[in-house]
Amino acid sequence: MRLPELLRTAAFRLALWQGLLFLLVAAVLAGIVGWQVHMFGRDQLRAAIRADTQRLLEERDEPDRGGLRDEIAERLRAGGTEHTLIALLDAHGKRLTGNLPASIDLLGLAPGWHTVDMPHGYYADDGDDASAALWLQRLPDGSMLVVGRDRTGLNQLDETLASAFAIASGAALLLALIGGLLLGRSYLRRVRVVGASAQRIMDGDLAARIPARAQGGDEFDLLARQLNAMLARIQSLMESMRQVSNDIAHDLRTPLTHLRQRMETATRATDAQALRAALAQGQHDIDQVLSTFSAMLSIARIEARERRAGFGVVDLSVLLSDLAADYAPVAEERGQRLATRIAAGIAVLGDRRLLQQLFANLIENAMTHSPVHTEIVLNLTSGGERHFLAVVADRGPGIPAAERTAVFKRFYRLDRSRATPGSGLGLALVQAIAELHGFHCAIEDNAPGTRVLLRGARAAPAGSGDLS
């Protein structure tokens, strides 16, 4: 990976901003700590100077002493005061004794604390910025006592703190940059994996997926799993579109071919009766095509969730009872029997017309595939306080286990030759309505025949009112 690419990654920029933020916080913290340490050192230095001053004044007052001037001279002769500054000035500002450099002008300085610059080289271990802290105290006789100490130690402490902060800040910034580069490299590598998968998909490999850990992982794994779920959905839709396109071509070619033949027959008709018959047959073919397109549009609208706005509480028990009453005579005319067992008081949240169409399709499908003198079952039972189970069963030829999922696809038909009537959209419409309502639809063997099971959540009790 090239360095310019790493420098442009969001991870590197984030690490850099974090490093700069750390420097800002560290600077504020170092300023506070440095100031506190400096003030502590200054107070210690001043305390030592005040102690020296107090001792000099106490020794001056002792009876066997020769006065403050002699006491200062004696102390300077005894040595050990190389970092202590002492001076005694008379009432007119004339220096009487002391070791304070003559270059330091004390005239005009008021009593109290003062900081003065020391001559270069005065201390053997001083630097270019050697300085001293002085305490000036006016004595009762008008003279001025000056006591001080050099600030070399305090200055060195300030320099040490500043150097430590600079080193720590530089190390922290360097570590932030290195961490940003490593993190950016890791992010860039994973982004490239995603990009490579995306390129494979754009090149036509719809089965390509982004590598991700199945459980746990970081945000990249979570994003990869979500993208993979989206890609699987897109692949399913694309395959469904291809399958629908092929099935439309097969299912519409037959009625359109028949329609063309009817039109040719009509053009050759020699009397009005033959012409009317050809036109009637052509109208039937057109109705079949329109019915197919109408079913397709209904499925598309349902899958687009356009009907959710009209949802309300529907008494499913009453709805199925009404359907059973309508279809029982039809079943008898076909030599069949519609047996029902419908529990009362089961309500769902949904669209009444769509639910009616769902169960009507299932009942008609069961009647179509059941031979005469057989029983068609319509059951509705409670699956507890929160769920229900609806079953529509027939005694027809059944559906092979390998095709019980495929029959819910649009235009899928067990009759590969498509010689039997139908468009293959009935169960697809059932599946679309079930998914819209959050129901689970499954097919089981009825030995012989087929059982279609619908499971879903119940709504408020039917007694609360039907709002659909």
ZINOR-V960017 format. One line per field, one symbol per residue. ss: DSSP state (H for helix, E for strand, L for the rest). A space follows every 50 residues. Layout:
ss=???
This chain:
ss=LLHHHHHLLHHHHHHHHHHHHHHHHHHHHHHHHHHHHHHHHHHHHHHHHH HHHHHHHHHHLLLLLLLHHHHHHHHHHHLLLLLEEEEEELLLLLEEEELL LLLLLLLLLLLEEEEEELLLLLLLLLLLLLEEEEEEEELLLLLEEEEEEE LHHHHHHHHHHHHHHHHHHHHHHHHHHHHHHHHHHHHHHHHHHHHHHHHH HHLLLLLLLLLLLLLLLLHHHHHHHHHHHHHHHHHHHHHHHHHHHHHHHH HHHHHHHHHHHHHHHHHHLLLHHHHHHHHHHHHHHHHHHHHHHHHHHHHH HHHLLLLHHHLEEEEHHHHHHHHHHHHHHHHHHLLLEEEEEELLLLEEEE LHHHHHHHHHHHHHHHHHHLLLLLEEEEEEEELLLLEEEEEEELLLLLLL HHHLLHHHLLLLLLLLLLLLLLLLLHHHHHHHHHHHHLLEEEEEELLLLE EEEEEEELLLLHHHLLLL
